[in-house]
């Protein structure tokens, strides 16, 4: 017997750790606010996690761009390769140039 109705536990949405619930007890309210503030500080200070999320977003955007326009993506990749190649060539040439 299968039903098309979603199970109640599948309707639950996780709330952000920085959300402060309202309590009647001032001590519980202060604890909740402190916990949320510490979570917000951790979120801001965790640079590796932020970099990981940013790189994940960039990869997702690049994949979507490649799916929409593969020829433009090829041009971008070739252009970046040329720029990197010229930069490396210039750096090696400057490093190996005879000094007077």
C-alpha positions as CSV (number, residue, x, y, z in Angstrom):
1,X,0.0,0.0,0.0
2,X,1.9,3.0,-1.3
3,X,0.6,6.5,-1.0
4,X,1.6,9.6,-2.9
5,X,1.5,11.7,0.3
6,X,4.9,12.7,1.6
7,X,5.9,11.3,5.0
8,X,5.7,13.9,7.8
9,X,9.5,13.6,8.5
10,X,10.3,14.4,4.9
11,X,8.6,17.8,5.3
12,X,11.0,18.9,8.0
13,X,13.5,21.6,6.9
14,X,16.7,22.1,8.7
15,X,17.0,25.5,10.2
16,X,20.2,27.5,10.2
17,X,22.3,27.3,13.4
18,X,22.2,31.0,13.6
19,X,18.4,31.2,14.0
20,X,17.4,32.2,17.6
21,X,14.2,30.6,18.9
22,X,12.1,32.5,21.4
23,X,12.0,31.3,24.9
24,X,10.0,32.5,27.9
25,X,12.9,31.9,30.3
26,X,15.5,34.7,30.0
27,X,18.4,32.3,30.8
28,X,17.4,29.9,28.0
29,X,16.9,32.9,25.6
30,X,20.5,34.2,26.5
31,X,21.9,30.7,25.9
32,X,20.1,30.4,22.6
33,X,21.4,33.8,21.5
34,X,25.0,33.0,22.6
35,X,24.8,29.6,20.7
36,X,23.6,31.4,17.6
37,X,26.3,34.1,17.9
38,X,29.0,31.5,18.3
39,X,27.7,29.6,15.3
40,X,27.7,32.8,13.2
41,X,31.3,33.5,14.3
42,X,32.3,30.0,13.4
43,X,30.6,30.3,10.0
44,X,32.5,33.6,9.3
45,X,35.8,32.4,10.6
46,X,35.9,29.0,8.9
47,X,37.8,30.1,5.8
48,X,38.4,26.5,4.4
49,X,34.6,25.8,4.5
50,X,33.8,29.1,2.8
51,X,36.4,28.5,0.1
52,X,35.0,25.0,-0.5
53,X,31.5,26.4,-0.9
54,X,32.7,29.1,-3.2
55,X,34.7,26.7,-5.4
56,X,31.6,24.3,-5.5
57,X,29.5,27.3,-6.7
58,X,32.1,28.2,-9.3
59,X,32.3,24.6,-10.6
60,X,28.5,24.4,-10.8
61,X,28.4,27.6,-12.8
62,X,31.2,26.5,-15.1
63,X,29.5,23.2,-15.8
64,X,26.2,24.9,-16.5
65,X,28.0,27.4,-18.9
66,X,29.7,24.5,-20.6
67,X,26.4,22.7,-21.1
68,X,24.7,25.8,-22.5
69,X,27.5,26.9,-24.8
70,X,30.3,24.4,-25.3
71,X,32.1,26.4,-28.1
72,X,32.4,29.5,-25.9
73,X,33.7,27.3,-23.0
74,X,36.3,25.9,-25.3
75,X,37.3,29.5,-26.3
76,X,37.6,30.5,-22.7
77,X,39.8,27.4,-21.8
78,X,42.1,28.1,-24.8
79,X,42.3,31.8,-23.9
80,X,43.2,31.0,-20.3
81,X,45.8,28.5,-21.4
82,X,47.4,31.1,-23.7
83,X,47.4,33.7,-21.0
84,X,49.0,31.3,-18.5
85,X,51.5,30.2,-21.1
86,X,52.6,33.7,-22.0
87,X,52.9,34.6,-18.3
88,X,55.1,31.5,-17.6
89,X,57.2,32.2,-20.7
90,X,57.7,35.9,-19.6
91,X,58.6,34.9,-16.1
92,X,61.2,32.3,-17.3
93,X,62.6,34.7,-19.8
94,X,62.9,37.5,-17.2
95,X,64.6,35.0,-14.7
96,X,67.1,33.6,-17.3
97,X,67.9,37.0,-18.9
98,X,71.6,37.9,-18.6
99,X,72.2,40.5,-16.0
100,X,74.6,43.4,-16.8
